[in-house]
Amino acid sequence: MRPPRLTARREFLAAAKARKASMPGFVLQARPRKPEEAERVDAPLIRVGFTASKKVGNAVIRNRAKRRLRAIADAILPLEGRPGWDYVLVALKDGTVGREFATMRTELSRALAKVHASKPASARGGARQGRDSRNAGTPNAGTPNARTPNARTPNARKPAEMSSGASDQDKAGR
C-alpha cells in the first residue's frame, strides 16, 4: 500500500525542523505528528513527501530522483515506518540518481532506525532556561557584547553624519 503524500508547504517545513538522518543517497526528515494535528489529519497513517531542489539537476534529473525516492518509500515505509509520523525524503546531488537501488533501500531502513532511536530536543535537555546559550560560560554572560549591531563604539558615526553622505574631509573643506 502506498503511503499518503505530504502536499502543504507547512508540513514540509515542520518536518525540516524535526529529526534528520543523512545518508549518501538522500536525507530523511521525520517527525511524529502532535495530538492536536490528529483532528486535521488521519492520525494512524504514515505520510511521506519528496523534494529535489534545482541543485540536484535539471527537471529530468530531479524527476528521476523523486521517482527513485518514491519507489524506495513505497517499498520500505509501510513495513518500517511508524503510524502517526510524517517523513520527507530529500534528494541529493550526485547521490540519489547514481546510487544503486538496493543500497538506497538499505539506507532508508538505517535512516528510519536512526530517526526513531533519537530523542526529541526536549528530552535531551536542549538549551538551559535562564541563560543565553550564545554567551553561556563567558565572564560577561547576559551583558551586551561589543560586536552586537546596536552597541556604540568610540568610532561610530552619529546618525546625522551617516545620513548626509559627506565624509569628514568634505565637511572640513566647507
Secondary structure, DSSP 8 states (H G I E B T S, - for coil): ----B--SHHHHHHHHTSEEEE-SSEEEEEEE--GGGGTTTTTTS-EEEEE--TTT-SHHHHHHHHHHHHHHHHHHHHHHS-TTEEEEEEE-TTTTTTS-HHHHHHHHHHHHHHHHHS--HHHH--S-TTS-TTTTTSTTTTS--TTSTT---TT---HHHHHH---HHHHHH-
